[in-house]
Amino acid sequence: MRAYSIDVRNTQKEIYPLDTKLGGSNLAGENYSFTNYYMEKNGRPFFGISGEFHFSRYNCEKWEDEIIKMKMGGINIIPTYIFWNHHEEEQGIFDWEGNKNLRRFVGLCGKHGMGVILRIGPFAHGEARNGGIPDWLFGRPFDLRSNDIEYLTYVKRFYQEIGKQVQGFLFKEGGPIIGAQIENEYEHAGAPWEITNGTGNEWVPAGRDSDAHMIKLKELAIQAGIETPIYTSTGWGGAAAPVEEVLPLWGGYAFWPWIFYGDVKEHPATPEFIFRDYHNDEQKNYGFTPAYRPESLPFACCEMGGGMTVFYKYRFKLPYESVDAMTAMKTAGGCNLVGYYVFHGGSNPKGKKTPFMNENATPKISYDYQAPIGEFGQLRESYKRLKRQHYFYKTMEESFCKTKTVLPYELKDMDPNDIETLRYAIRANEESGFVFINNYQDHVDTKDQKDFAITVNLENEEIRFPKSGSMSLAKDECCILPFNLDLNGLNLKYSTTQLLTSLEHDGETYFFFFTPKGMKGEYYFESVDIQEVSVDNGSIISDENTLIQVSNEKISLVDIMLKSGKRLHVCTLTNEQSLNFWKYPYRGKEQVLITNAALLVAGEKIRLESEGLETVEIKSFPGFMDKIKIAGEETSCRNHGIFKEYKKTISISHTDLEVKLVKQNKAVIYFKPEVFDNVKELLLQIEYVGDIGYAFIDGELFHDNFCNHDTWEIGLQQHKQDLLEKGMYIYISPLKEGSFVKSDSPMAARAEVINKQIAEIKSIKATAIRELEMDV
């Protein structure tokens, strides 16, 4: 057995109000402010959870449900790029209609209580054409991304157009817009000028005027009416970020397709999954080299890899375990404002003058990004895994924001390929806190961490995880384990389970935990305040305190009566059940639901989204009536511990397609009206091998996919009418071996010669996403 020990005797964190230009209030007296360690909302610590969603890359008719999904997943802030060339592709002609209707999008965010951060550029990047800069700015007799007066004149006009769109929606006016990001990666990154691609290969410059340009852009934004309590900029890579004016934001990616456009042949294992202390003046941290004292500003993130798009030269399937592991790494390191790029995938719009608005290295249409919510609203495993952490951070928000990072040993030189040494860290305040354990590493085949124990040395005691014996954690998993956690008057000395959330019901408190994959769940309670305890699907082992071991295969419930008269309940879910766990307010009360469907709740409307399910299963607490209606059909419950269980069988309508395989790599698909009956989204799922998959309707490209040997999915609902009238066809371009261009003709001619090519459609099918409304 491997025994680890960590000294957690110095957890005093110096926290003080931030003396910068950040912060502001609205007419209702609500306000945002900052300390050097976290953001405050109405004077209290606020744990921000932001997820990027690009409105102009999504069907506006579906915006609202996607915003609801983000809220259900624990997101409370939505940043969104305003790509200049999406709105002023033709000089002087601005387009704010349809999918480009910023005002409507912001209004929907406000309707559902989501904060908004506008990423106003003018340069955005985001794998957009020219990084979002319009083509008509190419070759102008001034420098872009500079303080040249001619350039600033165009930027000022763009900002003023944005200002008109958001008037009335600013936080100071009672609206949802709490922040604006100025520029993006200024003096760190440029983008190809796509108009020159393949010929001159020129680039939009990275910028030249340092902080002075950022200050000028902020001034222009305020003049345009974009006045927000928070201004941000990206801080990495030496980007300009005048800290008196903006909050520098950070992030981290573990999958770097851009490096394959140099001499790199193999992706290295990155140091992203080694614990750091990002709020410590003495620490030297990989990827975090601020020009300011780290302890003087909050460490906040806007681009933690919620996914990553494939580039042409680097195809990969994103391991969804990497996403919540990244969140754990940043929060363990002192982050109290997490941000995902992107949280919701999308599709590039078509241009009016230029057909494709993508960067040349990426798919022309698809911007799925392998994100937690996919390009067509699909909920990925990463969404479910993140939701567990988000619920925890908001439940513990005020106390967690004040905890300090403690590392067990010097980690700056740790080799990312080291999968033997246990990776763990602490966030603690005085005698209580949380142990973060990570067993995920990108680009390395990890293994189960077995037979280890961790002793936490506090000022007045030692706490051993576990009390006796050892514990294990499955490969690629991460977890957050509490010690000296106050459960409403009862001290939990430690548990080998992870807290999800809590709620009050009938004057009693219910705490929901889950057992991380590979661990055995147990709780060690301080007995002095306990009068009586019982456990369902577990066993009580008493000594000077109360040790309880719970089942890893079933829901376990511990009931505790305190001497004070309070009654507490600790409900432990399995790892699988935790992925299907939801918490939401309904009719003034908090509810939890465990379901294999996606849950959407807005006001008093409860809906379920079912992707290919034959039976929807629901466990609810405190629970609905004994009989409820699901999709108009009455359904009775049965009791299962504290939960009420309901099951609804879905009658699967006809989803067969008429597929004609013309060649191995070409297919024609025809549709009958009934395949769209009672369907919220129809996902076409294609298995293939080859280079690139192209989908057309009568010669018009409407989707594409770089082959990474994952299923290619296309949402068809928005193209329903054209598909019924014209059908569609698929073309798989081949992978080529030994190909070359023959150019020895005495005439002006060149021709491609291919020795071998690989392109084959393996299967094409459709899966329906259906919506079921619950009447409870």
C-alpha positions in Angstrom: 0.0 0.0 0.0 1.2 3.6 -0.8 0.8 6.0 2.1 0.8 9.8 1.3 0.8 12.6 3.8 0.1 16.4 3.3 0.7 19.3 5.7 -2.4 21.4 5.8 -1.5 23.6 8.8 -1.3 27.0 7.0 -4.6 27.7 5.3 -5.0 31.3 6.0 -5.6 33.1 2.8 -5.1 36.9 2.5 -8.3 38.1 0.8 -9.0 41.8 0.3 -11.2 44.1 -1.9 -9.8 44.7 -5.3 -8.9 48.3 -6.1 -9.5 48.4 -9.8 -12.1 49.7 -12.2 -14.0 46.4 -12.1 -17.5 46.2 -10.6 -20.8 48.0 -10.7 -24.4 48.1 -9.6 -27.9 48.3 -11.2 -31.1 50.2 -10.4 -32.3 47.5 -8.1 -29.2 47.8 -5.9 -27.7 44.5 -7.1 -23.9 44.7 -7.6 -20.8 42.8 -8.7 -17.5 43.4 -7.1 -14.2 41.7 -6.7 -11.7 40.6 -4.1 -8.2 39.6 -5.1 -9.4 35.9 -5.0 -13.0 35.8 -6.2 -15.9 37.7 -7.6 -18.7 38.9 -5.3 -22.4 39.2 -6.1 -24.3 41.5 -3.7 -21.4 41.4 -1.4 -21.1 37.6 -1.1 -18.7 35.2 -2.8 -19.9 34.1 -6.2 -18.6 31.1 -8.0 -18.9 31.9 -11.7 -19.5 29.0 -14.1 -19.4 30.3 -17.7 -20.0 28.3 -20.9 -19.4 29.7 -24.3 -22.2 29.5 -26.9 -22.0 31.3 -30.2 -25.5 32.6 -31.2 -24.6 33.2 -34.8 -23.5 29.6 -35.2 -26.9 28.2 -34.1 -30.5 28.0 -35.3 -32.2 30.9 -33.6 -35.5 29.0 -33.3 -33.7 26.6 -31.0 -31.7 29.1 -28.9 -34.1 29.0 -25.9 -34.0 25.3 -25.3 -30.3 25.3 -25.6 -29.9 28.1 -23.0 -32.2 26.1 -20.7 -30.0 23.0 -21.2 -26.9 25.1 -20.2 -28.7 26.4 -17.1 -29.7 22.8 -16.2 -26.1 21.8 -16.4 -25.1 24.4 -13.9 -23.9 27.2 -16.2 -24.7 30.7 -14.8 -22.8 32.9 -17.4 -22.9 32.7 -21.2 -20.0 34.3 -23.1 -20.6 34.7 -26.8 -18.5 36.0 -29.7 -19.8 38.8 -31.9 -18.0 37.9 -35.1 -17.5 41.1 -37.0 -17.7 39.4 -40.4 -20.9 37.6 -39.5 -22.6 41.0 -39.1 -20.8 43.2 -41.6 -19.7 40.9 -44.3 -20.4 43.6 -46.8 -18.9 47.0 -45.8 -21.5 49.3 -44.3 -24.3 46.7 -44.4 -25.0 45.3 -40.9 -27.0 42.1 -40.4 -28.7 41.5 -37.0 -31.5 39.3 -38.2 -32.3 35.6 -37.8 -29.4 33.6 -36.4 -27.5 36.9 -36.0 -30.1 38.6 -33.8 -27.9 39.4 -30.8 -30.7 41.3 -29.1 -33.1 38.3 -29.2 -30.3 36.0 -27.9 -29.4 38.3 -25.0 -33.1 38.7 -24.1 -33.5 34.9 -23.9 -30.5 34.6 -21.7 -32.0 37.3 -19.4 -35.4 35.5 -19.4 -33.7 32.4 -17.9 -31.5 34.2 -15.4 -28.2 33.8 -17.2 -25.5 36.4 -17.1 -23.9 37.4 -20.5 -20.4 38.3 -21.4 -20.1 39.9 -24.9 -16.8 39.0 -26.6 -16.9 42.1 -28.8 -13.5 41.7 -30.5 -12.9 43.4 -33.0 -10.6 40.3 -33.5 -12.2 37.1 -32.2 -10.4 34.1 -33.7 -12.7 31.2 -32.8 -11.6 29.3 -35.9 -13.7 31.8 -37.9 -12.7 33.2 -41.3 -9.9 35.8 -40.8 -10.5 35.4 -37.0 -13.8 37.3 -37.5 -12.3 40.3 -39.4 -14.2 41.2 -42.6 -12.5 40.5 -45.9 -13.0 44.1 -47.0 -10.4 45.2 -44.4 -7.6 43.3 -46.3 -4.9 45.4 -47.7 -6.1 48.7 -46.3 -3.4 51.5 -46.0 -3.2 51.2 -42.2 -2.4 48.6 -39.7 -5.1 46.3 -38.3 -5.3 45.7 -34.5 -3.5 49.0 -33.9 -4.2 52.5 -32.7 -4.1 53.8 -36.3 -7.0 56.3 -36.5 -8.4 54.8 -39.7 -8.7 51.3 -38.2 -10.2 52.7 -35.0 -12.8 54.5 -37.1 -14.1 51.2 -38.4 -13.9 49.6 -35.0 -15.9 52.5 -33.4 -18.7 52.0 -36.0 -18.8 48.3 -35.3 -18.9 48.8 -31.5 -21.7 51.5 -31.9 -23.8 48.9 -33.9 -23.3 46.4 -31.0 -24.3 49.2 -28.5 -27.5 49.8 -30.4 -28.4 46.1 -30.3 -27.9 45.7 -26.5 -29.4 48.9 -25.3 -31.7 48.2 -22.3 -30.0 44.8 -21.7 -27.0 46.1 -19.8 -26.6 45.1 -16.1 -26.9 48.7 -15.0 -30.3 48.8 -16.7 -31.5 45.6 -15.0 -30.4 43.4 -17.9 -28.2 40.3 -18.1 -25.1 41.7 -19.7 -22.5 41.7 -16.9 -19.3 41.8 -18.9 -17.5 42.5 -22.2 -14.3 41.0 -23.4 -12.0 43.4 -25.2 -10.1 42.0 -28.3 -8.8 38.4 -28.0 -5.2 37.1 -27.5 -3.9 40.6 -28.5 -0.2 40.5 -29.3 -0.4 36.7 -28.9 -2.3 35.3 -31.9 -3.4 36.2 -35.4 -5.2 34.3 -38.1 -4.8 33.5 -41.8 -6.2 36.0 -44.2 -8.4 33.4 -46.0 -8.5 35.6 -49.1 -4.8 34.8 -49.6 -4.9 31.2 -48.5 -2.9 28.9 -50.9 -1.4 31.8 -52.7 0.2 34.6 -50.6 -0.7 33.0 -47.2 -0.8 36.3 -45.4 -2.0 36.7 -41.8 -4.1 39.1 -39.8 -1.5 40.5 -37.5 -1.3 39.8 -33.7 -1.2 43.5 -32.9 1.5 46.1 -31.9 0.3 48.8 -29.5 0.2 46.8 -26.2 -1.9 48.1 -23.3 -2.6 51.4 -25.0 -4.7 49.6 -27.7 -6.7 47.7 -25.1 -7.4 50.9 -23.2 -8.5 52.6 -26.4 -10.8 49.8 -27.3 -12.4 49.9 -23.8 -12.9 53.6 -24.2 -14.6 53.1 -27.6 -16.8 50.4 -26.1 -18.0 52.6 -23.3 -18.6 55.5 -25.8 -20.8 53.0 -27.8 -22.9 52.3 -24.7 -21.3 48.9 -23.9 -20.8 49.8 -20.3 -20.6 46.7 -18.0 -19.4 46.0 -14.5 -16.8 43.5 -15.8 -14.3 44.0 -18.6 -12.0 41.1 -19.4 -9.2 40.2 -21.8 -7.3 37.0 -22.5 -4.1 36.8 -20.5 -2.1 33.9 -21.9 0.8 33.9 -24.2 2.0 37.4 -23.2 -1.3 39.0 -24.4 -1.7 42.6 -23.5 -4.0 43.0 -20.4 -3.9 46.3 -18.5 -5.0 45.0 -15.1 -6.3 48.4 -13.9 -8.8 48.3 -16.7 -9.6 44.6 -17.4 -9.6 41.2 -15.6 -7.1 38.9 -17.4 -8.7 35.5 -18.0 -6.9 32.2 -18.5 -7.6 28.6 -19.5 -6.1 25.4 -20.7 -6.3 22.9 -23.6 -4.9 19.4 -23.6 -5.5 18.8 -27.3 -3.5 21.1 -29.6 -4.3 20.5 -33.3 -2.6 23.7 -34.3 0.9 22.3 -33.5 0.7 19.9 -36.4 1.1 22.9 -38.8 4.8 23.0 -37.9 7.2 20.1 -37.6 5.4 18.2 -34.9 4.6 14.5 -35.8 3.3 13.3 -32.4 1.2 15.1 -29.8 3.0 15.3 -26.4 1.5 14.5 -23.1 0.7 18.0 -21.7 1.3 19.2 -18.2 -2.4 20.4 -17.9 -3.3 17.6 -15.5 -0.6 18.2 -12.9 -1.9 20.2 -9.9 -0.7 23.8 -9.6 -1.3 26.7 -7.3 -2.3 29.6 -9.6 -2.8 32.1 -6.9 0.7 32.1 -5.3 3.4 34.7 -6.0 6.1 32.1 -5.4 4.9 29.4 -7.7 6.1 29.1 -11.3 3.3 27.5 -13.3 3.2 26.0 -16.7 1.1 28.0 -19.1 0.5 30.8 -16.5 3.0 33.6 -16.7 1.2 36.8 -15.7 2.8 40.2 -15.8 1.2 40.9 -12.4 1.5 39.3 -9.0 -0.7 36.2 -9.1 -2.0 36.9 -5.6 -3.1 40.4 -6.5 -6.0 39.3 -8.9 -8.4 36.4 -9.0 -7.3 33.5 -11.1 -10.3 33.2 -13.5 -10.7 31.2 -16.7 -12.6 31.7 -19.9 -11.1 29.0 -22.2 -10.8 25.7 -20.4 -11.2 23.1 -23.0 -14.8 22.1 -22.9 -13.9 20.3 -26.1 -11.8 20.8 -29.2 -12.5 20.9 -32.9 -10.5 18.6 -35.1 -8.1 20.3 -37.6 -7.4 18.7 -40.9 -3.9 17.6 -39.9 -4.9 16.3 -36.4 -8.0 14.1 -36.0 -8.8 12.8 -32.6 -11.8 11.6 -30.4 -11.9 13.9 -27.4 -12.0 11.8 -24.2 -14.9 13.3 -22.3 -13.1 12.4 -19.0 -10.6 15.2 -19.9 -13.2 17.9 -19.5 -14.2 17.5 -15.8 -10.6 16.6 -15.0 -9.6 20.0 -16.4 -12.2 21.7 -14.2 -10.9 19.9 -11.1 -7.3 21.0 -11.9 -8.2 24.6 -12.3 -10.4 24.8 -9.2 -8.0 22.9 -7.1 -5.4 25.4 -8.2 -7.4 28.4 -6.9 -9.9 29.2 -9.7 -13.2 30.5 -8.5 -14.5 31.4 -11.9 -14.4 28.6 -14.4 -15.1 29.1 -18.1 -15.5 26.6 -21.0 -14.6 27.1 -24.6 -16.9 26.0 -26.0 -19.7 24.6 -23.9 -22.1 24.4 -26.8 -21.2 23.5 -30.4 -22.6 25.0 -33.5 -22.4 25.4 -37.3 -20.7 28.1 -39.3 -23.1 30.3 -41.2 -22.9 30.7 -45.0 -21.6 34.0 -46.2 -23.4 36.2 -48.7 -20.3 37.0 -50.8 -18.0 34.2 -49.5 -19.6 30.8 -49.1 -17.7 29.6 -46.2 -16.9 31.5 -43.0 -14.4 29.0 -41.4 -10.7 29.0 -40.9 -9.1 26.8 -43.6 -7.7 24.2 -41.2 -11.2 23.3 -39.9 -14.5 21.9 -41.3 -16.4 24.4 -43.5 -19.7 24.1 -41.7 -19.3 22.0 -38.6 -18.2 23.6 -35.3 -19.4 20.8 -33.1 -16.1 21.1 -31.1 -16.9 17.8 -29.4 -18.5 20.1 -26.8 -20.5 19.1 -23.7 -23.6 20.1 -25.7 -23.2 19.1 -29.4 -23.8 20.9 -32.6 -27.4 19.7 -32.7 -28.2 19.9 -28.9 -26.9 16.4 -28.1 -25.9 16.0 -24.4 -22.5 14.4 -24.1 -20.9 12.5 -21.2 -18.8 15.6 -20.5 -22.0 17.6 -19.8 -23.1 15.0 -17.3 -19.7 14.8 -15.6 -19.4 18.6 -15.4 -22.9 18.9 -14.0 -21.8 17.0 -10.9 -19.0 19.5 -10.2 -21.1 22.5 -10.9 -23.8 21.5 -8.4 -21.1 21.0 -5.8 -19.4 24.4 -6.4 -22.8 26.3 -6.2 -23.8 24.3 -3.1 -20.6 25.2 -1.3 -20.1 28.5 -3.0 -19.5 30.9 -0.1 -17.2 28.7 2.0 -15.4 27.1 -1.0 -14.4 30.4 -2.6 -12.4 31.2 0.6 -10.4 27.9 0.6 -6.7 27.9 -0.1 -4.7 25.6 -2.4 -2.2 23.3 -0.7 0.1 21.0 -2.7 1.7 17.8 -1.3 5.0 18.2 -3.0 6.9 20.2 -5.6 5.1 19.6 -8.9 6.6 22.0 -11.3 9.0 19.4 -12.7 6.6 16.4 -12.6 6.6 14.4 -15.8 3.2 14.2 -17.4 4.0 10.6 -18.3 4.4 9.7 -14.7 1.3 7.6 -13.9 2.7 6.0 -10.8 2.8 9.0 -8.5 -0.6 9.9 -7.0 -1.8 13.3 -8.2 -3.7 15.1 -5.5 -4.1 18.5 -3.9 -6.1 20.3 -1.2 -8.3 23.3 -1.0 -8.8 24.1 2.7 -9.8 26.9 5.1 -8.7 26.3 8.7 -9.6 22.7 9.7 -12.0 21.8 6.8 -11.6 21.4 3.1 -11.5 19.0 0.1 -9.0 16.6 -1.3 -8.8 16.7 -5.1 -7.5 13.5 -6.7 -6.8 13.2 -10.4 -6.2 10.0 -12.4 -6.6 11.4 -15.9 -3.7 12.3 -18.2 -4.0 13.3 -21.9 -2.1 11.3 -24.5 -1.0 8.6 -22.0 -2.6 5.3 -21.2 -3.4 5.6 -17.5 -4.3 2.8 -15.1 -6.3 2.3 -12.0 -4.7 3.9 -8.9 -5.0 1.1 -6.3 -4.2 0.7 -2.6 -3.3 4.2 -1.5 -4.2 6.3 1.6 -3.8 10.0 2.2 -3.3 11.5 5.7 -4.3 15.2 6.0 -2.2 16.8 8.8 -4.2 19.7 10.3 -3.4 22.1 13.1 -5.2 20.0 15.7 -5.6 16.5 14.3 -4.8 14.1 11.5 -7.4 12.7 9.2 -6.6 9.5 7.2 -8.5 8.7 4.0 -9.7 6.0 4.7 -9.6 5.4 8.5 -8.1 1.9 7.9 -7.0 0.0 4.8 -6.7 1.7 1.5 -8.7 3.2 -1.4 -8.6 3.1 -5.2 -9.7 5.3 -8.1 -10.4 4.0 -11.6 -8.3 5.1 -14.6 -9.1 8.5 -16.2 -11.3 9.5 -13.2 -11.0 12.5 -10.9 -12.8 13.2 -7.6 -13.3 15.7 -4.8 -13.5 14.3 -1.2 -14.5 16.3 1.9 -13.0 16.5 5.3 -14.5 18.2 8.4 -17.5 19.1 6.4 -20.4 20.7 8.3 -23.6 18.9 7.4 -26.0 21.3 9.1 -24.6 20.8 12.6 -23.0 17.3 12.1 -19.3 17.1 11.4 -18.4 14.7 8.6 -14.7 13.9 9.4 -14.3 12.5 5.9 -15.9 10.5 3.2 -14.7 8.6 0.2 -17.8 9.9 -1.7 -18.2 13.2 -3.5 -20.8 15.8 -2.6 -23.3 16.7 -5.2 -25.7 19.0 -3.4 -28.3 19.4 -0.6 -31.9 20.5 -0.2 -34.4 21.0 2.5 -37.7 19.1 2.7 -40.3 19.2 5.5 -37.8 20.8 7.8 -35.1 18.1 7.3 -31.9 18.3 5.2 -31.0 15.8 2.5 -27.4 15.6 1.3 -26.7 13.9 -2.0 -23.3 12.2 -2.6 -22.0 9.7 -5.2 -19.2 7.1 -5.0 -16.4 7.9 -7.6 -15.7 5.1 -10.0 -13.3 2.6 -8.5 -13.8 3.7 -4.9 -15.7 2.1 -2.0 -18.0 4.6 -0.4 -17.7 5.3 3.3 -18.5 8.1 5.8 -16.8 8.9 9.1 -19.0 11.0 11.3 -18.1 12.7 14.6 -20.4 10.9 17.1 -20.7 13.5 19.8 -23.8 15.1 18.3 -25.5 11.9 17.0 -28.4 10.5 19.0 -29.5 7.8 16.5 -28.3 6.5 13.1 -29.5 3.9 10.6 -28.5 3.0 7.1 -30.2 1.3 4.2 -27.9 -0.7 1.8 -24.8 -0.2 4.1 -23.4 -1.1 7.4 -22.5 0.8 10.6 -19.1 0.2 12.1 -18.8 2.0 15.5 -15.8 3.0 17.4 -15.0 6.4 19.0 -16.8 7.9 16.0 -19.3 6.5 13.5 -18.0 4.8 10.4 -20.5 3.8 7.8 -19.8 1.8 4.6 -22.3 2.1 1.8 -23.2 0.0 -1.2 -21.4 0.7 -4.5 -24.3 -0.9 -6.5 -27.5 0.6 -5.0 -28.7 3.8 -3.6 -27.8 4.0 0.0 -29.6 6.2 2.6 -28.2 7.1 6.0 -30.7 8.6 8.4 -29.3 10.5 11.4 -31.1 12.0 14.4 -29.0 14.7 16.1 -29.2 15.4 19.9 -30.3 18.9 18.8 -33.5 17.4 17.4 -32.5 17.9 13.8 -32.8 15.0 11.4 -30.4 14.6 8.5 -30.3 12.2 5.5 -27.3 11.3 3.5 -28.2 9.7 0.1 -25.3 8.1 -1.8 -25.7 7.4 -5.5 -23.7 5.1 -7.7 -21.3 6.7 -10.2 -23.7 5.9 -13.0 -26.7 7.3 -11.2 -24.8 10.5 -10.5 -24.4 11.1 -14.2 -28.2 11.2 -14.6 -28.7 13.4 -11.5 -30.5 16.8 -11.9 -31.4 19.5 -9.4 -33.9 22.3 -10.2 -36.4 24.7 -8.5 -40.0 23.9 -9.1 -43.0 25.8 -7.7 -40.8 27.4 -5.0 -39.2 24.2 -3.9 -36.0 22.4 -4.8 -36.3 19.0 -6.5 -33.9 16.3 -7.6 -34.5 13.9 -10.5 -32.5 10.9 -11.7 -33.4 10.1 -15.3 -31.8 8.5 -18.4 -33.3 11.4 -20.4 -32.2 15.0 -20.7 -34.2 17.3 -18.4 -35.4 20.8 -19.3 -37.2 22.9 -16.7 -38.4 26.5 -17.2 -41.0 28.0 -14.9 -43.7 25.3 -14.3 -42.9 23.5 -17.6 -41.0 20.2 -17.2 -39.8 18.4 -20.4 -37.7 15.4 -21.1 -35.6 14.9 -24.2 -35.1 11.3 -25.2 -32.4 10.3 -27.7 -33.1 6.8 -29.1 -34.6 5.6 -25.8 -37.3 2.9 -25.7 -38.1 3.6 -22.0 -37.6 6.7 -20.0 -36.9 6.1 -16.3 -37.4 8.7 -13.6 -36.7 8.8 -9.9 -37.9 12.0 -8.2 -37.5 13.5 -4.8 -39.4 15.0 -2.9 -41.5 13.6 -5.7 -44.6 14.3 -7.6 -48.1 13.0 -7.2 -48.6 9.2 -7.3 -50.0 9.6 -10.8 -48.5 12.0 -13.3 -48.8 12.4 -17.0 -45.9 12.0 -19.4 -46.6 12.9 -23.0 -50.3 13.0 -22.1 -50.3 9.4 -20.8 -51.0 8.8 -17.1 -48.2 7.0 -15.3 -48.2 5.6 -11.8 -45.3 5.6 -9.4 -43.8 3.0 -7.1 -41.8 4.0 -4.0 -38.1 3.3 -3.9 -36.6 4.6 -0.7 -37.0 8.4 -0.6 -37.7 8.4 -4.4 -40.8 8.0 -6.4 -40.2 6.0 -9.6 -41.9 6.4 -12.9 -41.4 4.6 -16.2 -42.6 5.6 -19.6 -42.4 3.4 -22.7 -41.9 5.4 -25.9 -43.6 4.2 -29.0 -40.8 4.4 -31.6 -42.1 5.7 -34.9 -40.8 4.8 -38.3 -37.2 6.1 -38.7 -36.1 3.9 -41.7 -34.5 5.8 -44.5 -34.4 5.0 -48.2 -30.6 4.8 -48.8 -29.1 4.1 -52.1 -25.4 3.3 -52.2 -24.2 4.6 -55.5 -20.6 3.7 -54.9 -18.7 2.7 -51.8 -18.2 6.4 -51.0 -21.4 7.9 -52.4 -24.9 7.5 -51.2 -28.3 9.1 -52.0 -30.9 9.4 -49.2 -34.6 10.0 -49.6 -37.1 10.8 -46.8 -40.8 10.2 -46.2 -42.8 12.6 -44.1 -43.4 10.1 -41.3 -39.7 10.0 -40.3 -40.1 13.5 -38.9 -43.4 12.8 -37.0 -43.2 13.7 -33.3 -39.5 14.3 -33.6 -37.7 17.3 -32.1 -34.5 16.5 -33.9 -33.6 13.7 -36.4 -30.0 12.8 -36.2 -28.5 11.2 -39.2 -25.6 8.9 -38.1 -23.0 7.9 -40.5 -20.2 5.4 -40.0 -17.4 5.7 -42.6 -13.7 5.7 -43.4 -12.1 8.2 -45.6 -10.8 11.8 -45.4 -13.7 14.2 -45.3 -17.5 13.6 -45.3 -19.6 16.0 -47.3 -23.4 16.3 -47.1 -25.3 18.0 -49.9 -28.9 19.0 -50.8 -29.1 19.6 -54.6 -25.5 20.7 -54.9 -25.5 22.9 -51.7 -23.1 21.8 -49.0 -24.9 21.8 -45.7 -22.6 19.8 -43.4 -19.2 18.3 -43.3 -17.0 16.2 -41.1 -13.3 15.5 -40.8 -13.0 11.7 -40.3 -11.8 10.9 -36.8 -13.5 7.4 -36.7 -16.3 8.7 -34.5 -19.9 8.6 -35.7 -20.7 11.6 -38.0 -24.0 13.1 -36.8 -26.1 15.6 -38.7 -29.2 17.3 -37.4 -31.8 17.3 -40.2 -34.9 19.0 -38.7 -34.1 22.5 -39.9 -33.7 21.1 -43.5 -36.9 19.1 -43.3 -38.7 20.7 -46.3 -35.8 20.6 -48.6 -35.0 17.0 -47.6 -38.6 15.9 -48.3 -38.6 17.6 -51.7 -35.1 16.9 -52.9 -33.4 14.3 -50.7 -29.7 14.5 -50.0 -26.5 12.8 -50.9 -23.3 11.9 -49.1 -19.8 12.0 -50.6 -16.7 10.7 -48.8 -13.5 12.1 -50.2 -10.7 9.5 -50.1 -7.6 9.1 -48.1 -4.9 8.9 -50.7 -1.7 6.8 -50.7 1.2 7.5 -53.1 -0.6 10.4 -54.8 1.2 13.1 -56.7 0.5 15.7 -59.3 1.8 14.9 -62.8 3.1 18.1 -64.3 5.5 17.1 -67.1 3.1 17.8 -69.9 4.4 20.0 -72.8 1.0 21.7 -72.7 -0.4 23.8 -69.8 -1.8 20.8 -67.9 -1.6 19.1 -64.5 -3.3 15.9 -63.4 -3.5 14.0 -60.1 -2.3 10.4 -60.0 -3.4 8.2 -57.1 -2.0 4.8 -56.4 -4.5 3.9 -53.7 -7.5 5.5 -52.1 -9.6 4.6 -49.1 -13.2 5.8 -48.8 -16.2 3.8 -47.7 -19.6 4.3 -46.2 -20.1 1.6 -43.6 -23.7 2.5 -42.5 -26.3 5.2 -42.5 -29.2 5.4 -40.0 -31.3 7.9 -38.2 -32.0 8.4 -34.5 -34.9 10.5 -33.3 -34.7 12.9 -30.4 -38.2 13.2 -28.9 -39.6 15.6 -26.4 -42.0 14.4 -23.6 -43.8 17.0 -21.5 -44.5 16.1 -17.9 -47.8 17.1 -16.2 -47.1 16.8 -12.5 
